[in-house]
Amino acid sequence: MAYDAFTIDTNLAIEGGLNLEGGLLGQLTQFKDGQIDLILSEIVVREIRKHLNLQVKKVRDTLVSLAARAEEVQLTEGDAAAELKAKVQALGDPRDVAGARLKKYFDDTGATTIPVKLASMDALVRGYFSASPPFDATGAKKSEFPDAIALLAIEAWATKSGKKVLAVSKDKGWVDFAANCDVIDVEPDFAKALQIVQEHAEEASARVGAILEAVEAGGLPEIAGAIEEGLRRGLPGWPIHGEGGGAFYLELDSAELEYESYTLIKDGDGYDITIVRMGSNQVVARIGAEMKATARADFSLSVWDSIDKEYVGMGGQSVETTVEFDGAFLLTLGGDLAGDPAELEAEEVEVVEAIDEVDFGEIEFDPGDEDYEEWLAEDADADVAGDVAAEGQAAMGPPAF
């Protein structure tokens, strides 16, 4: 079925890490000056801006705290400390930064905002009291008002414009609403929704599949190398949450993935390929892959002091484990897709799906200090180092810097 407009729900932006410039959200730039309109409900725009504000504020507050902490631990002192603090304080207001970023996104995608005033108040009230989608018959129906307003406004716009809208949402309310709406269809899978609006996607998918087959067989080394490098570069930036167990209270300080290898996922007789964008000399495909990586994390350990009624810090611990998971990456191929595969260029490889949470198992306190021992071993004055080591061991073991 042909569509005249494309839209997304807020949950897609959040799931994409609010990465407006990359990932599947970045692929929406294809709608600018195209035959299909990109529309966004005013509700969705406001919610995205709110989350962008919070994201920027959190990063800014963290930088302010780290600048102060750097001076406390004497990582910076004097003029250097003052200069660092001044630079952090001079960072832009989160609301202004988020607003400018969202405005640029609208400019790059050509998106049009669908105002909430288009929603029929009568239809909204009827839906609430009759528990019609997106309102549920049970539960907190008040929380569904934003979705109801967004959908009713889009429906009114589409009806008046004589257009058919393809919406992307994983929200059950959106899916149920569309089931009884003649002008809105909902597809939960973002990549699949983008493929639906591509012409000749089936032929492109077959061609990309042949290229991947050649890569697996050892051919097309440049494309194979670009995929490896893209995954190696992209996985460390993928946000993951780390958990663990043991006798201590754990607080995650940092966690990241280090790429090891990947295997392309098979979908029936072929590969897991979804064409999300096509141009005259470019195609972007989402490729499913099983990935293997080393997960590393730093935890702060503490114990509860029942006398002082507070947690007492016990230092930190670094841990790692090997993880395997189903993920996906966007492969951008430049050149004539119907021509010689050897002349194609892998212009970009971007991770868009990966593991979100890693269990590091039991985490115990390690009293050793490898950095200290290394310092002693490498100290230019071996005699002084030996004296320091002896004094430290006689007193209370190796001191920590």
TORTIDREN-19404 format. One record per residue (C-alpha): residue number from 1; residue in three letters; x, y, z. Coordinates in Angstrom, 1 decimal. Layout:
residues N
> NUM;ALA;X;Y;Z
...
//
This chain:
residues 401
> 1;MET;0.0;0.0;0.0
> 2;ALA;1.3;3.4;-0.9
> 3;TYR;1.8;6.0;1.8
> 4;ASP;1.8;9.8;1.7
> 5;ALA;3.3;10.5;5.1
> 6;PHE;5.6;9.0;7.7
> 7;THR;5.7;9.6;11.5
> 8;ILE;7.1;8.1;14.7
> 9;ASP;6.1;7.8;18.3
> 10;THR;8.3;9.2;21.1
> 11;ASN;9.4;5.7;22.2
> 12;LEU;11.4;5.3;18.9
> 13;ALA;13.4;8.4;19.6
> 14;ILE;14.1;7.2;23.2
> 15;GLU;15.0;3.7;22.1
> 16;GLY;17.4;5.3;19.5
> 17;GLY;19.2;7.1;22.4
> 18;LEU;18.0;10.4;21.1
> 19;ASN;20.6;10.1;18.4
> 20;LEU;19.0;12.5;16.0
> 21;GLU;22.1;12.6;13.8
> 22;GLY;22.7;8.9;13.4
> 23;GLY;21.1;5.5;13.6
> 24;LEU;17.6;5.0;12.2
> 25;LEU;16.5;8.5;13.4
> 26;GLY;19.2;9.9;11.2
> 27;GLN;17.8;8.1;8.2
> 28;LEU;14.7;10.3;8.3
> 29;THR;16.6;13.0;6.4
> 30;GLN;15.6;11.0;3.3
> 31;PHE;12.1;12.5;3.5
> 32;LYS;13.3;16.1;2.9
> 33;ASP;12.1;17.2;-0.5
> 34;GLY;10.8;13.7;-1.1
> 35;GLN;7.4;12.5;-2.2
> 36;ILE;6.5;11.3;1.3
> 37;ASP;5.9;13.9;4.0
> 38;LEU;7.6;13.5;7.4
> 39;ILE;5.2;14.6;10.1
> 40;LEU;5.6;14.7;13.9
> 41;SER;2.8;15.3;16.4
> 42;GLU;3.3;18.3;18.6
> 43;ILE;3.0;15.9;21.5
> 44;VAL;6.0;13.9;20.2
> 45;VAL;8.0;17.0;19.5
> 46;ARG;7.5;18.3;23.0
> 47;GLU;8.3;14.9;24.6
> 48;ILE;11.5;14.6;22.5
> 49;ARG;12.6;18.1;23.5
> 50;LYS;11.9;17.4;27.2
> 51;HIS;14.1;14.3;27.0
> 52;LEU;16.8;16.2;25.1
> 53;ASN;16.8;18.8;27.8
> 54;LEU;17.2;16.2;30.5
> 55;GLN;20.0;14.5;28.6
> 56;VAL;22.0;17.6;28.1
> 57;LYS;21.4;18.8;31.7
> 58;LYS;22.6;15.5;33.0
> 59;VAL;25.9;15.6;31.0
> 60;ARG;26.4;19.3;32.0
> 61;ASP;25.9;18.6;35.7
> 62;THR;28.3;15.7;35.5
> 63;LEU;31.0;17.8;33.9
> 64;VAL;30.5;20.5;36.6
> 65;SER;30.9;17.9;39.3
> 66;LEU;33.9;16.3;37.7
> 67;ALA;35.6;19.7;37.3
> 68;ALA;35.2;20.3;41.0
> 69;ARG;36.3;16.7;41.9
> 70;ALA;39.4;17.1;39.7
> 71;GLU;40.6;20.0;41.8
> 72;GLU;39.8;18.1;45.1
> 73;VAL;42.0;15.2;44.1
> 74;GLN;44.6;17.6;42.7
> 75;LEU;44.3;16.4;39.1
> 76;THR;44.1;20.1;38.3
> 77;GLU;45.4;22.9;40.5
> 78;GLY;45.7;26.7;40.4
> 79;ASP;45.1;28.4;37.1
> 80;ALA;44.4;25.0;35.3
> 81;ALA;41.7;24.2;37.8
> 82;ALA;40.1;27.7;37.4
> 83;GLU;40.3;27.5;33.6
> 84;LEU;38.6;24.1;33.6
> 85;LYS;35.8;25.3;35.9
> 86;ALA;35.3;28.4;33.8
> 87;LYS;35.0;26.4;30.5
> 88;VAL;32.5;24.0;32.1
> 89;GLN;30.4;26.9;33.5
> 90;ALA;30.4;28.6;30.1
> 91;LEU;28.7;25.6;28.5
> 92;GLY;25.3;26.5;27.0
> 93;ASP;22.0;26.3;28.7
> 94;PRO;20.6;22.8;28.2
> 95;ARG;17.3;24.2;27.0
> 96;ASP;19.0;26.3;24.3
> 97;VAL;21.3;23.4;23.3
> 98;ALA;18.4;21.0;23.0
> 99;GLY;16.2;23.5;21.2
> 100;ALA;18.9;24.3;18.6
> 101;ARG;19.6;20.6;18.0
> 102;LEU;15.9;19.8;17.5
> 103;LYS;15.5;22.8;15.1
> 104;LYS;18.5;21.6;13.0
> 105;TYR;16.8;18.1;12.9
> 106;PHE;13.7;19.6;11.6
> 107;ASP;15.7;21.6;9.0
> 108;ASP;17.6;18.4;7.9
> 109;THR;14.5;16.2;7.7
> 110;GLY;11.9;18.7;6.5
> 111;ALA;9.6;17.5;9.2
> 112;THR;6.2;19.2;9.7
> 113;THR;4.6;19.5;13.2
> 114;ILE;1.0;18.4;13.5
> 115;PRO;-0.5;20.8;16.2
> 116;VAL;-2.6;19.4;19.0
> 117;LYS;-5.4;21.8;18.3
> 118;LEU;-6.4;19.5;15.4
> 119;ALA;-7.5;16.8;17.8
> 120;SER;-11.3;16.8;18.3
> 121;MET;-12.1;17.4;22.0
> 122;ASP;-15.4;15.5;21.5
> 123;ALA;-13.6;12.4;20.1
> 124;LEU;-11.1;12.7;23.0
> 125;VAL;-13.8;12.7;25.6
> 126;ARG;-15.7;9.9;24.0
> 127;GLY;-12.7;7.8;23.7
> 128;TYR;-11.8;8.3;27.4
> 129;PHE;-15.2;7.3;28.7
> 130;SER;-15.8;4.5;26.3
> 131;ALA;-12.2;3.1;26.7
> 132;SER;-11.6;3.2;23.0
> 133;PRO;-8.0;2.9;21.8
> 134;PRO;-5.6;4.2;22.7
> 135;PHE;-7.4;4.2;26.1
> 136;ASP;-7.5;0.9;27.9
> 137;ALA;-10.5;-0.4;29.8
> 138;THR;-8.3;-0.8;32.9
> 139;GLY;-5.3;0.9;34.3
> 140;ALA;-4.3;4.6;34.5
> 141;LYS;-6.1;6.0;31.5
> 142;LYS;-5.0;9.5;32.3
> 143;SER;-1.4;8.6;31.2
> 144;GLU;-2.8;7.8;27.7
> 145;PHE;-4.1;11.3;27.0
> 146;PRO;-0.9;12.4;25.2
> 147;ASP;-1.1;9.4;22.8
> 148;ALA;-4.8;10.0;22.2
> 149;ILE;-4.3;13.7;21.4
> 150;ALA;-1.4;12.9;19.1
> 151;LEU;-3.3;10.2;17.2
> 152;LEU;-6.5;12.2;16.9
> 153;ALA;-4.5;15.2;15.5
> 154;ILE;-2.7;13.1;13.0
> 155;GLU;-6.0;11.4;11.9
> 156;ALA;-7.6;14.8;11.4
> 157;TRP;-4.7;16.1;9.4
> 158;ALA;-4.6;13.0;7.2
> 159;THR;-8.3;13.0;6.6
> 160;LYS;-8.3;16.7;5.7
> 161;SER;-5.3;16.3;3.4
> 162;GLY;-6.5;13.1;1.8
> 163;LYS;-3.3;11.3;2.8
> 164;LYS;-2.4;7.8;4.2
> 165;VAL;0.1;7.8;7.1
> 166;LEU;2.5;5.1;8.1
> 167;ALA;3.3;5.4;11.8
> 168;VAL;6.1;3.7;13.8
> 169;SER;5.3;2.8;17.4
> 170;LYS;5.7;-0.1;19.8
> 171;ASP;2.9;1.2;21.9
> 172;LYS;-0.1;-1.1;22.0
> 173;GLY;-2.5;1.9;22.1
> 174;TRP;-1.1;3.2;18.8
> 175;VAL;-1.5;-0.3;17.2
> 176;ASP;-5.1;-0.7;18.5
> 177;PHE;-6.0;2.8;17.4
> 178;ALA;-4.7;2.2;13.8
> 179;ALA;-6.7;-1.0;13.6
> 180;ASN;-9.9;1.1;13.5
> 181;CYS;-8.5;4.0;11.5
> 182;ASP;-8.7;4.3;7.7
> 183;VAL;-5.9;6.8;7.4
> 184;ILE;-3.2;5.5;9.8
> 185;ASP;-1.3;2.2;9.8
> 186;VAL;1.2;1.3;12.5
> 187;GLU;4.4;-0.8;12.1
> 188;PRO;6.3;-1.5;15.4
> 189;ASP;9.6;-2.3;13.6
> 190;PHE;11.4;1.0;12.7
> 191;ALA;13.7;-0.5;10.1
> 192;LYS;10.8;-2.5;8.5
> 193;ALA;8.7;0.6;8.3
> 194;LEU;11.4;2.4;6.4
> 195;GLN;11.7;-0.5;4.1
> 196;ILE;8.0;-0.4;3.4
> 197;VAL;8.3;3.1;1.8
> 198;GLN;11.3;2.2;-0.4
> 199;GLU;10.8;1.4;-4.0
> 200;HIS;12.5;-1.8;-5.4
> 201;ALA;13.5;-2.8;-1.8
> 202;GLU;13.2;-6.5;-2.7
> 203;GLU;15.7;-6.3;-5.5
> 204;ALA;18.1;-4.2;-3.4
> 205;SER;17.8;-6.7;-0.5
> 206;ALA;18.8;-9.5;-2.9
> 207;ARG;21.8;-7.6;-4.1
> 208;VAL;23.0;-6.7;-0.6
> 209;GLY;22.5;-10.4;0.3
> 210;ALA;24.9;-11.4;-2.6
> 211;ILE;27.4;-8.9;-1.4
> 212;LEU;27.3;-10.3;2.2
> 213;GLU;27.7;-13.8;0.8
> 214;ALA;30.8;-12.7;-1.0
> 215;VAL;32.1;-11.0;2.2
> 216;GLU;31.6;-14.3;4.1
> 217;ALA;33.3;-16.3;1.4
> 218;GLY;36.4;-14.1;1.8
> 219;GLY;35.8;-11.8;-1.1
> 220;LEU;35.4;-8.0;-1.1
> 221;PRO;38.1;-7.4;1.6
> 222;GLU;37.5;-3.7;1.7
> 223;ILE;33.8;-4.0;2.6
> 224;ALA;34.7;-6.8;5.1
> 225;GLY;37.3;-4.6;6.7
> 226;ALA;35.0;-1.7;6.9
> 227;ILE;32.4;-3.8;8.7
> 228;GLU;34.9;-5.0;11.2
> 229;GLU;36.3;-1.5;11.8
> 230;GLY;32.8;-0.1;12.2
> 231;LEU;31.8;-2.6;14.8
> 232;ARG;35.1;-2.2;16.6
> 233;ARG;34.6;1.6;16.7
> 234;GLY;30.9;1.5;17.4
> 235;LEU;30.5;-1.0;20.2
> 236;PRO;32.5;0.9;22.9
> 237;GLY;30.1;3.8;22.6
> 238;TRP;27.0;1.6;22.9
> 239;PRO;25.3;2.4;26.3
> 240;ILE;25.1;-0.7;28.6
> 241;HIS;24.1;-1.2;32.2
> 242;GLY;26.2;-3.4;34.4
> 243;GLU;24.9;-5.5;37.3
> 244;GLY;26.6;-7.8;39.8
> 245;GLY;26.2;-9.6;43.1
> 246;GLY;28.2;-10.2;46.3
> 247;ALA;28.6;-9.0;49.8
> 248;PHE;29.0;-5.3;48.9
> 249;TYR;26.7;-2.6;47.8
> 250;LEU;27.6;-1.9;44.2
> 251;GLU;27.4;1.3;42.3
> 252;LEU;28.2;1.2;38.6
> 253;ASP;30.8;3.9;37.6
> 254;SER;31.3;3.0;33.9
> 255;ALA;30.7;0.1;31.5
> 256;GLU;31.6;-0.5;27.9
> 257;LEU;31.9;-3.2;25.2
> 258;GLU;35.0;-4.1;23.3
> 259;TYR;34.3;-5.8;19.9
> 260;GLU;35.7;-9.3;19.3
> 261;SER;33.9;-10.8;16.3
> 262;TYR;30.5;-11.1;14.5
> 263;THR;28.5;-13.7;12.5
> 264;LEU;25.8;-12.7;10.1
> 265;ILE;22.3;-13.9;11.1
> 266;LYS;20.5;-16.1;8.7
> 267;ASP;16.8;-15.3;7.9
> 268;GLY;15.6;-18.5;6.2
> 269;ASP;17.8;-19.0;3.1
> 270;GLY;19.2;-15.5;3.2
> 271;TYR;20.5;-13.0;5.6
> 272;ASP;18.6;-10.7;8.0
> 273;ILE;18.5;-7.6;5.8
> 274;THR;16.2;-4.6;5.9
> 275;ILE;16.6;-1.9;3.3
> 276;VAL;16.0;1.5;5.1
> 277;ARG;17.1;3.9;2.5
> 278;MET;17.8;4.0;-1.3
> 279;GLY;19.2;6.6;-3.6
> 280;SER;20.6;6.7;-7.1
> 281;ASN;24.1;5.8;-5.9
> 282;GLN;23.6;4.7;-2.3
> 283;VAL;21.7;2.1;-0.3
> 284;VAL;21.5;1.8;3.5
> 285;ALA;20.6;-1.6;5.0
> 286;ARG;20.1;-2.8;8.5
> 287;ILE;22.0;-6.1;8.9
> 288;GLY;21.3;-8.5;11.7
> 289;ALA;24.4;-10.1;13.3
> 290;GLU;25.4;-12.2;16.3
> 291;MET;28.2;-10.3;18.0
> 292;LYS;30.8;-11.3;20.5
> 293;ALA;32.4;-8.7;22.8
> 294;THR;34.3;-8.3;26.0
> 295;ALA;32.2;-6.3;28.5
> 296;ARG;34.2;-4.2;31.1
> 297;ALA;32.9;-2.3;34.1
> 298;ASP;34.1;-0.3;37.0
> 299;PHE;32.1;-0.6;40.3
> 300;SER;32.4;1.4;43.5
> 301;LEU;32.0;-0.9;46.5
> 302;SER;30.6;0.0;49.9
> 303;VAL;29.2;-1.6;53.1
> 304;TRP;26.5;-0.4;55.4
> 305;ASP;27.6;1.0;58.8
> 306;SER;24.9;0.1;61.2
> 307;ILE;26.3;2.4;63.9
> 308;ASP;26.6;5.6;61.8
> 309;LYS;23.7;4.6;59.6
> 310;GLU;25.5;5.2;56.3
> 311;TYR;27.4;3.5;53.5
> 312;VAL;31.2;3.3;53.9
> 313;GLY;33.2;3.2;50.7
> 314;MET;35.5;0.2;50.2
> 315;GLY;37.2;1.3;47.0
> 316;GLY;36.5;0.2;43.5
> 317;GLN;36.7;-3.0;41.4
> 318;SER;37.2;-3.5;37.7
> 319;VAL;35.6;-6.6;36.1
> 320;GLU;35.1;-8.1;32.7
> 321;THR;33.3;-10.9;31.0
> 322;THR;32.6;-12.2;27.5
> 323;VAL;29.1;-11.7;26.1
> 324;GLU;27.4;-12.9;22.9
> 325;PHE;24.2;-11.3;21.7
> 326;ASP;22.0;-10.6;18.7
> 327;GLY;22.5;-7.1;17.4
> 328;ALA;22.4;-5.2;14.1
> 329;PHE;24.3;-2.5;12.2
> 330;LEU;23.5;-0.1;9.4
> 331;LEU;25.7;-0.7;6.3
> 332;THR;25.8;2.2;3.9
> 333;LEU;27.0;1.2;0.4
> 334;GLY;28.0;3.8;-2.1
> 335;GLY;28.1;3.2;-5.9
> 336;ASP;26.1;1.4;-8.5
> 337;LEU;24.4;-1.5;-6.6
> 338;ALA;23.7;-3.3;-9.9
> 339;GLY;27.3;-3.0;-11.1
> 340;ASP;30.6;-4.6;-10.1
> 341;PRO;30.5;-5.3;-6.3
> 342;ALA;34.2;-4.7;-6.1
> 343;GLU;33.6;-1.1;-7.0
> 344;LEU;31.2;-0.5;-4.2
> 345;GLU;32.4;1.4;-1.1
> 346;ALA;31.3;0.8;2.5
> 347;GLU;30.8;4.4;3.3
> 348;GLU;29.6;3.9;6.9
> 349;VAL;28.9;1.1;9.4
> 350;GLU;27.0;2.0;12.5
> 351;VAL;25.8;-0.2;15.4
> 352;VAL;22.0;0.3;15.9
> 353;GLU;21.2;-2.8;18.1
> 354;ALA;23.2;-4.4;20.8
> 355;ILE;23.0;-5.8;24.3
> 356;ASP;21.6;-3.3;26.9
> 357;GLU;22.5;-5.1;30.2
> 358;VAL;25.4;-7.3;31.4
> 359;ASP;25.5;-9.4;34.5
> 360;PHE;29.1;-9.5;35.8
> 361;GLY;28.4;-12.1;38.4
> 362;GLU;29.9;-12.1;41.9
> 363;ILE;32.1;-9.0;42.5
> 364;GLU;34.5;-9.2;45.4
> 365;PHE;36.9;-6.7;46.9
> 366;ASP;40.5;-7.0;45.7
> 367;PRO;43.0;-5.4;48.2
> 368;GLY;45.8;-5.6;45.7
> 369;ASP;47.2;-2.4;44.0
> 370;GLU;48.8;-3.3;40.7
> 371;ASP;49.4;0.3;39.9
> 372;TYR;51.4;0.7;43.1
> 373;GLU;53.5;-2.4;42.5
> 374;GLU;54.2;-1.3;38.9
> 375;TRP;55.3;2.1;40.2
> 376;LEU;57.7;0.4;42.6
> 377;ALA;59.1;-1.8;39.8
> 378;GLU;59.6;1.0;37.4
> 379;ASP;61.0;3.6;39.8
> 380;ALA;64.3;4.9;38.6
> 381;ASP;65.8;4.8;42.1
> 382;ALA;65.5;1.1;43.1
> 383;ASP;66.9;1.6;46.6
> 384;VAL;64.3;4.3;47.4
> 385;ALA;61.6;2.2;46.0
> 386;GLY;62.7;-0.7;48.2
> 387;ASP;62.7;1.5;51.3
> 388;VAL;59.2;2.8;50.5
> 389;ALA;58.0;-0.7;50.0
> 390;ALA;59.5;-2.0;53.2
> 391;GLU;58.0;0.9;55.3
> 392;GLY;54.6;0.4;53.7
> 393;GLN;54.5;-3.3;54.4
> 394;ALA;55.7;-2.8;58.0
> 395;ALA;53.0;-0.3;58.7
> 396;MET;49.8;-1.6;57.1
> 397;GLY;50.5;-3.0;53.7
> 398;PRO;50.8;-1.2;50.4
> 399;PRO;49.3;2.4;50.6
> 400;ALA;46.9;3.5;47.9
> 401;PHE;47.6;6.6;46.0
//
